Each structure stands twice: as C-alpha cells, then as structure tokens.
Amino acid sequence: MEHHPQIERPYCRDVLAPDQQLETHLIGDHTSQELVEYIASEYKVGNLEATPE
C-alpha cells in the first residue's frame, strides 16, 4: 500500500484517514463561512497573496 505524508492544515488539526481526500474533509466537516473567514484572515495578515485574473 502506498504511503502518503500527512498534509499540514493550519485551519484544523483533524487527522485524515489514509483514504480521505482533503477536499472531502473540508467540504464535509467545515461550513463555507468558516473556510471563507479563515482564508480572509490569512490574506489580511499577509500569509496569502491575491492571484491575477
């Protein structure tokens, strides 16, 4: 069986099952509002950059 390293997710510290996808976890376990607030706060403190359109 192939081993995949754990993905660092500063938003939450849940450990994903080896067969669970990050996108499935985020969509299934977090509300859209939670994710938007996290992304906005990271952008505000300079941890994220805007992407050109």
VOKE-524794 format. One record per residue (C-alpha): residue number from 1; residue in one letter; x, y, z. Coordinates in Angstrom, 1 decimal. Layout:
BEGIN
<rec><seq>NUM</seq><type>A</type><c1>X</c1><c2>Y</c2><c3>Z</c3></rec>
...
END
This chain:
BEGIN
<rec><seq>1</seq><type>M</type><c1>0.0</c1><c2>0.0</c2><c3>0.0</c3></rec>
<rec><seq>2</seq><type>E</type><c1>1.3</c1><c2>3.4</c2><c3>-0.9</c3></rec>
<rec><seq>3</seq><type>H</type><c1>2.0</c1><c2>5.8</c2><c3>1.9</c3></rec>
<rec><seq>4</seq><type>H</type><c1>1.1</c1><c2>9.5</c2><c3>1.6</c3></rec>
<rec><seq>5</seq><type>P</type><c1>2.5</c1><c2>12.0</c2><c3>4.1</c3></rec>
<rec><seq>6</seq><type>Q</type><c1>0.1</c1><c2>13.9</c2><c3>6.2</c3></rec>
<rec><seq>7</seq><type>I</type><c1>-0.9</c1><c2>17.3</c2><c3>4.9</c3></rec>
<rec><seq>8</seq><type>E</type><c1>-0.4</c1><c2>20.3</c2><c3>7.2</c3></rec>
<rec><seq>9</seq><type>R</type><c1>-3.7</c1><c2>22.0</c2><c3>7.7</c3></rec>
<rec><seq>10</seq><type>P</type><c1>-3.3</c1><c2>25.1</c2><c3>9.9</c3></rec>
<rec><seq>11</seq><type>Y</type><c1>-7.1</c1><c2>25.6</c2><c3>9.8</c3></rec>
<rec><seq>12</seq><type>C</type><c1>-7.8</c1><c2>22.5</c2><c3>11.8</c3></rec>
<rec><seq>13</seq><type>R</type><c1>-5.8</c1><c2>19.7</c2><c3>13.4</c3></rec>
<rec><seq>14</seq><type>D</type><c1>-8.0</c1><c2>16.8</c2><c3>12.5</c3></rec>
<rec><seq>15</seq><type>V</type><c1>-6.1</c1><c2>13.7</c2><c3>11.2</c3></rec>
<rec><seq>16</seq><type>L</type><c1>-7.4</c1><c2>12.5</c2><c3>7.9</c3></rec>
<rec><seq>17</seq><type>A</type><c1>-7.9</c1><c2>8.8</c2><c3>7.3</c3></rec>
<rec><seq>18</seq><type>P</type><c1>-5.4</c1><c2>7.4</c2><c3>4.7</c3></rec>
<rec><seq>19</seq><type>D</type><c1>-8.2</c1><c2>7.2</c2><c3>2.1</c3></rec>
<rec><seq>20</seq><type>Q</type><c1>-9.8</c1><c2>10.5</c2><c3>2.8</c3></rec>
<rec><seq>21</seq><type>Q</type><c1>-9.2</c1><c2>13.5</c2><c3>0.5</c3></rec>
<rec><seq>22</seq><type>L</type><c1>-8.6</c1><c2>17.0</c2><c3>1.8</c3></rec>
<rec><seq>23</seq><type>E</type><c1>-11.3</c1><c2>18.5</c2><c3>-0.3</c3></rec>
<rec><seq>24</seq><type>T</type><c1>-13.9</c1><c2>15.9</c2><c3>1.0</c3></rec>
<rec><seq>25</seq><type>H</type><c1>-12.8</c1><c2>16.7</c2><c3>4.6</c3></rec>
<rec><seq>26</seq><type>L</type><c1>-13.1</c1><c2>20.5</c2><c3>4.2</c3></rec>
<rec><seq>27</seq><type>I</type><c1>-16.5</c1><c2>20.4</c2><c3>2.4</c3></rec>
<rec><seq>28</seq><type>G</type><c1>-17.9</c1><c2>17.7</c2><c3>4.7</c3></rec>
<rec><seq>29</seq><type>D</type><c1>-16.6</c1><c2>18.9</c2><c3>8.1</c3></rec>
<rec><seq>30</seq><type>H</type><c1>-16.5</c1><c2>22.7</c2><c3>7.8</c3></rec>
<rec><seq>31</seq><type>T</type><c1>-19.0</c1><c2>25.3</c2><c3>6.7</c3></rec>
<rec><seq>32</seq><type>S</type><c1>-18.4</c1><c2>27.7</c2><c3>3.8</c3></rec>
<rec><seq>33</seq><type>Q</type><c1>-18.5</c1><c2>30.6</c2><c3>6.2</c3></rec>
<rec><seq>34</seq><type>E</type><c1>-15.7</c1><c2>29.0</c2><c3>8.4</c3></rec>
<rec><seq>35</seq><type>L</type><c1>-13.5</c1><c2>28.5</c2><c3>5.3</c3></rec>
<rec><seq>36</seq><type>V</type><c1>-14.1</c1><c2>32.0</c2><c3>4.0</c3></rec>
<rec><seq>37</seq><type>E</type><c1>-13.3</c1><c2>33.6</c2><c3>7.4</c3></rec>
<rec><seq>38</seq><type>Y</type><c1>-10.1</c1><c2>31.6</c2><c3>7.6</c3></rec>
<rec><seq>39</seq><type>I</type><c1>-8.9</c1><c2>32.5</c2><c3>4.1</c3></rec>
<rec><seq>40</seq><type>A</type><c1>-9.8</c1><c2>36.2</c2><c3>4.6</c3></rec>
<rec><seq>41</seq><type>S</type><c1>-7.9</c1><c2>36.3</c2><c3>7.9</c3></rec>
<rec><seq>42</seq><type>E</type><c1>-4.8</c1><c2>34.7</c2><c3>6.3</c3></rec>
<rec><seq>43</seq><type>Y</type><c1>-5.0</c1><c2>37.2</c2><c3>3.4</c3></rec>
<rec><seq>44</seq><type>K</type><c1>-5.3</c1><c2>40.1</c2><c3>5.8</c3></rec>
<rec><seq>45</seq><type>V</type><c1>-2.2</c1><c2>39.1</c2><c3>7.8</c3></rec>
<rec><seq>46</seq><type>G</type><c1>-0.2</c1><c2>38.6</c2><c3>4.6</c3></rec>
<rec><seq>47</seq><type>N</type><c1>0.0</c1><c2>34.8</c2><c3>4.5</c3></rec>
<rec><seq>48</seq><type>L</type><c1>-1.8</c1><c2>34.7</c2><c3>1.2</c3></rec>
<rec><seq>49</seq><type>E</type><c1>-1.4</c1><c2>36.7</c2><c3>-2.0</c3></rec>
<rec><seq>50</seq><type>A</type><c1>-4.1</c1><c2>37.7</c2><c3>-4.5</c3></rec>
<rec><seq>51</seq><type>T</type><c1>-3.9</c1><c2>35.9</c2><c3>-7.8</c3></rec>
<rec><seq>52</seq><type>P</type><c1>-4.2</c1><c2>37.9</c2><c3>-11.0</c3></rec>
<rec><seq>53</seq><type>E</type><c1>-7.4</c1><c2>37.3</c2><c3>-13.0</c3></rec>
END
